[in-house]
């Protein structure tokens, strides 16, 4: 994130810069036991990462809009769409990202817990 930038804004900017897409950023993905003081997912060297749901937002009438399909840009080896189900856990996740994928899959499979998480986040704002 850039200095003074909010997480939702940073994600939208990064998606446009790195993938050439505009997104509508949704709720944050947190472990079920996380409270309002939870700082983010621990990755490497003590760095933290925040994770949000997002949808591609394409407006064909907006000449300035980014592409509605992600573009493979410099610095990326591959890009592909995959179903996000139990098979996603068979992918070669880096160790820091595996718990994030597991939590996201849990929330996708159990909409009730996802709704509870969203309600908790809304009251925290």
C-alpha positions, 0 to 999 in steps of 0.5 A: 500500500502506498502511504495514506492509501486504504486497503480497498483502494490499494487492491483496486489500484494493484489489480488495474496495474498488475492485471489490467482489470477494474474491480469492485472490492468486497469484504475482507477474508479473515480467520473465523476467530479473528477480532477487530484488532487482527492485523492481517495474514502473516506472510514472510519476514513478519510482513502482513497481507490483507485479503478481500473478495473482489469482482471484475467490473467491466463497463463496455461503454467506458472508453477509459475502463480497463479490460474485463479480462485479466491480462498477463503482464510483465513479471507474471509467468501464468494466468488462468481461471480455475474453479475454486473448490476442494481441488484448489487446495491441490495447487502448489500454494506457497506455505503462507498462502495455504491458510488463506486459500483454506479459509476462503474455501471454508467461507465459500462452502458455508455461506452462513459463516461468511454472512456472520463474518460480513456482519462482524466486519460491517459493525467494525466500520 
